[in-house]
Amino acid sequence: MSIYVGNLSYDVKEDDLSQVFAEYGTVKRVQLPTDRETGRMRGFGFVEMGTDAEETAAIEALDGAEWMDRDLKVNKAKPREDNRSSGGSRGNNRNFSPRY
């Protein structure tokens, strides 16, 4: 499981976030997604800790904490929902007539 960290400064770097979470245990991975168009950080990230107990300690300590002039939103990450179409045309296919 990983931790969602929201309301991050656009200036934050992976090392910065890793150092903050390292106070609560082993940081296995930090991800800071960027916007495809601009390359700019999107204002949130994900942190993976070594154990569930470390994740819980980090969430309890950091949710609502002020860091880099922002109040962090920290909680367990939810699985990503894939909202993209699985292919084919968009819409409801009303005009589709199969050929046999």
N, C-alpha and C positions, 0 to 999 in steps of 0.2 A: 504494500500500500504506500501511497505517497501523500505528501502534505501540499495543499493548495495555499499559496501565499498571494493575497490580493492587495490592491492599493499601494503598489510599490512605486517608488520614484523612477522616472524614466532614466535616471543616471545610475541606477544600481547595476553592479556587475556580479557575475556568478561567485567570485571570490568573496565579495562583501556579504552576500547572503549565506554562503557556506560558513563564514566566521561566526555569524550571529547564531546559526543553528548548532554549530559545533559545541557551544556551551552546554547543550543538552544531550550530547552523545555523538556517535559516529555519523558523519554525513557521507552517504554513499554516492549521491548524485544530485546535481542542481541543474534545472532547466529554466531558461528565460526565453519564452517564445518571442519572436519578432514578427512584425507586420511584413507580409510578402511584398507589398507595394513600396513601402518606404524604408524597410530595414530597421525601423525604430522598435525598441522594446515595447511590448503591449501593456505593461503595467501590472503583470502578474507573473507568477512562476510556480515551479514545483520543486519540492525537496524530498529526497528519499533518505530516511534514517536507517541505522543498523537494526533497531528492534522496535516492536510496537510500543514498548514502555518509553523509549526515547522519543518516539513520535508524539505520544500522549503528553509527555512532559513539555515538549517544545510548543505544542498547540496550546496547552493551558497557560504557559508563561507568556507567549507572544501574541495571542489573539487579542486585539485591541491595544497593543503596546505601540507607543510612538517611536518611529524610527525614520530618520531622514525627513523629518517634518511631516510625516504621514502616520495615520493610525492604521496599523496592519490588520488585515482580515486573514486569519489563519485557521484552517480546518482540514479534516481529512478530504482528500481529493475524491471526487465522484468519477466513475468511469465515463469516458467520453462518449457522447451520443453522436453517431454518424448521421448527419442530416442531409448528406449528399445523395443524389439520385443514384440508383444502381445501374444506370445506363438507360438507353432508349430515349424516347422523346419526352418532353415535358408536357404537362397538361393531363387531361383525362382521356385522351385517345378516342374521342367521340367519332372522329372521321375515319377510324381505322376499319378496313374491311379485309379480312384475310382472304387469300386466294387458295383454293384447293385444287 
